[in-house]
């Protein structure tokens, strides 16, 4: 089961690499064809993205999927 803490850690990893890439939530959402509100919900730990979405985010941020989930 995915806990609230797990969701926050995942979202924090995405936020960290998004900021390192110099992207806003809106720009990342555009790159991965998602709603910016949904990206914000993922980063705040309110939503759990599918593996497909995680892979698209990792690709857009030019990192490995394992980097996004390293803190879990």
BELLINVEN-V150915 format. One record per residue. N is the residue number from 0. PSI is psi in whole degrees, -180 to 180 (NA if undefined). OMEGA is omega as a letter, one per 40 degrees, with the letter a starting at -180 (999 if undefined). BURIAL is 1 if it has 24 or more other ideal C-beta (glycine too) atoms within 12 Angstrom, else 0. Layout:
BEGIN
{{N,PSI,OMEGA,BURIAL} {N,PSI,OMEGA,BURIAL}}
END
This chain:
BEGIN
{{0,139,i,0} {1,122,a,0} {2,167,i,0} {3,-40,i,0} {4,-42,i,0} {5,-44,a,0} {6,-40,i,1} {7,-41,i,0} {8,-43,i,1} {9,-48,i,1} {10,-38,i,1} {11,-38,i,0} {12,-42,i,1} {13,-46,i,1} {14,-45,a,1} {15,-50,a,0} {16,-28,i,1} {17,-45,i,1} {18,-39,i,0} {19,-31,i,0} {20,-6,i,0} {21,29,a,0} {22,145,i,1} {23,168,i,0} {24,-38,a,1} {25,-44,a,0} {26,-40,i,0} {27,-45,i,1} {28,-41,i,1} {29,-42,a,0} {30,-33,a,0} {31,10,i,1} {32,52,i,0} {33,164,i,1} {34,134,i,0} {35,-32,i,0} {36,-40,i,0} {37,-42,i,1} {38,-44,i,1} {39,-39,i,0} {40,-38,i,1} {41,-48,a,1} {42,-32,i,1} {43,-3,i,0} {44,16,i,1} {45,-25,a,0} {46,149,i,1} {47,115,a,1} {48,156,i,1} {49,167,i,0} {50,-39,i,0} {51,-46,i,0} {52,-42,i,1} {53,-41,i,1} {54,-40,i,0} {55,-40,i,1} {56,-47,i,1} {57,-44,i,1} {58,-43,i,0} {59,-33,i,1} {60,-4,i,1} {61,46,i,0} {62,166,i,0} {63,151,i,0} {64,-38,a,1} {65,-28,i,0} {66,-39,a,0} {67,-29,a,1} {68,12,a,1} {69,-32,a,0} {70,-2,a,0} {71,NA,999,0}}
END
